[in-house]
Amino acid sequence: MPLSTYKLLETLQLDSQYNWLGLILSQLEGDSHLCPALKSIEVCDKPDGDYELASHERMTNRNLAAGSNIKLIFVEMWLRQTPAHFYKCTKGMPCRIASYKRLTPLDLAAVCRRWHETMLASPLAWSYIYLQGPARRKRSSAYVSLFLERSSPHPLHLTISPPFVVTHSTWSSYLHVQNVLVT
């Protein structure tokens, strides 16, 4: 795949079933004027640490030599950097978790077919779930069950934000979610 034919290319997405990253990096290293509009290379792969480090080093050296700023993104590594710290309230500060809207794997899977496949192949993306009340019993239990199934083998991190008004039916819904997790 010669990159010279893609002068206006801004984002290059590489599928995990093809090992093209080495070839792409070799082409970029060989010609510092190749793909001047290129901003990022997204690799849908699960690299080992040495491969990822070596690839980033090659990209950094090429960027320095060419005066470019191409970002090399391993999608699986990006997913591992889930912002779990957003779910914890700072001691002595008001909790703003209710106002924080996190994109769920369901949202990301709806972007395109590639993202759908990426989300389904990434159990770590499903390991954080945030429920904000009031919740309907059937919807909540199905939602939690789906995340529990897709997050395996990773542990499921569940955050439940209480509703502003606690009613018997709302409390019953939360107890039902707890039962789904126990069974």
Buried (B, 14 or more C-beta within 10 A) or exposed (E): EEBEEBEEBEEBEBEBEEEBBEBBBEBBBEEBEBBEEBEEBBBBBBBEEEBBEBBBEBBEEBBEEBEBEBEBBBBBBBBEEBEEEBBEEEEEEEEEBEEEEBEBBEEBBEEEEEBBBBBEBBBBBBBBBBBBBBBEBEEBBEBBBBBBEBBEEBEBBBBBBEBEEEEEEBBEBBEBBBEBEEE
